[in-house]
Amino acid sequence: MSKTLAKIIGYGALVLIVVVAFGFIYKFTNGFNEDFKTFYIEYDGKQILTADSKLTLEEGETHTFIVRYTFDSDKSEPKDYSVKIIPNVERDFDYTVNGDKYIYSKTGEMTAAFNFEKGQAQFSITIPEGFDLQKALASVNSGKTVVVPTDADTNNTYPYTLVVSSYNGKVTYSIDLNTVDTSIIVKPEFASEYKISGINVNLGSGESYIEDLRGNNGTYTFTMPDTATMEIDGYITLMFYIIPIDM
């Protein structure tokens, strides 16, 4: 009886080990669709394990990314990694710098426009308020006059790509980026009469209602819903509900 019980426990432990190993490999191969990841990124408490993905970043905020090596421990010698931000072109366009014409797809690295800071196991980028392609290109071409077509931003919904690679370049993540302004200002002459009571967010895959809306003397800030798992087709539409202040 005891031998039978020991066998059952042994088989159960073996099955458990196989299941855990299966789940581990499944997770770090993106469902067996990619090579096993020995290097990955964490952002906002979530692991990024897909080679190509999209991310929306709030303006006026510093965004921190943690880099990890799958089999490293606290005692492991730190390994390096590389980061760069380059153009992501959905519809190419010409722009001018001091009157000279350039093509966006040929711009090269744009990391300098994002106030990039690199640490041993994490890096951060800061998105200024009111950030757009004109400001990004002006930052890269510091001190020069940059003119960008008025439809450049609307034609390129994810105009930048964050590229993060392991120390040996064997694992690379390409994350297409867009930015969103999460501050809305009611004109001073109306701030004492009207307020924003809510914001409804419409996406390609459905809609979401923003609850953490904060107002301060006519300036409202809010946090966008997590769009990483949503299928966004084209634009994100925000609907604002403006009502009299005494309601």
Stockholm file with secondary structure:
# STOCKHOLM 1.0

chainA/1-247         MSKTLAKIIGYGALVLIVVVAFGFIYKFTNGFNEDFKTFYIEYDGKQILTADSKLTLEEGETHTFIVRYTFDSDKSEPKDYSVKIIPNVERDFDYTVNGDKYIYSKTGEMTAAFNFEKGQAQFSITIPEGFDLQKALASVNSGKTVVVPTDADTNNTYPYTLVVSSYNGKVTYSIDLNTVDTSIIVKPEFASEYKISGINVNLGSGESYIEDLRGNNGTYTFTMPDTATMEIDGYITLMFYIIPIDM
#=GR chainA/1-247 SS CHHHHHHHHHHHHHHHHHHHHHHHHHHTTTTTTSCCCSEEEEETTEEECCSEEEEEEETTEEEEEEEEETTCCTTSCCCCEEEEEEECCSSCCEEEETTEEEEGGGCCCCGGGGTCEECSSEEEEEECTTCCHHHHHHHHTTTSCEECCTTHHHHCSSCEEEEEEETTSSSEEEEEEEEECCEEECCHHHHTTEEEEEEEEEETTEEEEECCCEEETTEEECCCCCCTTSCCCSCCEEEEEEEETTC
#=GC SS_cons         CHHHHHHHHHHHHHHHHHHHHHHHHHHTTTTTTSCCCSEEEEETTEEECCSEEEEEEETTEEEEEEEEETTCCTTSCCCCEEEEEEECCSSCCEEEETTEEEEGGGCCCCGGGGTCEECSSEEEEEECTTCCHHHHHHHHTTTSCEECCTTHHHHCSSCEEEEEEETTSSSEEEEEEEEECCEEECCHHHHTTEEEEEEEEEETTEEEEECCCEEETTEEECCCCCCTTSCCCSCCEEEEEEEETTC
//
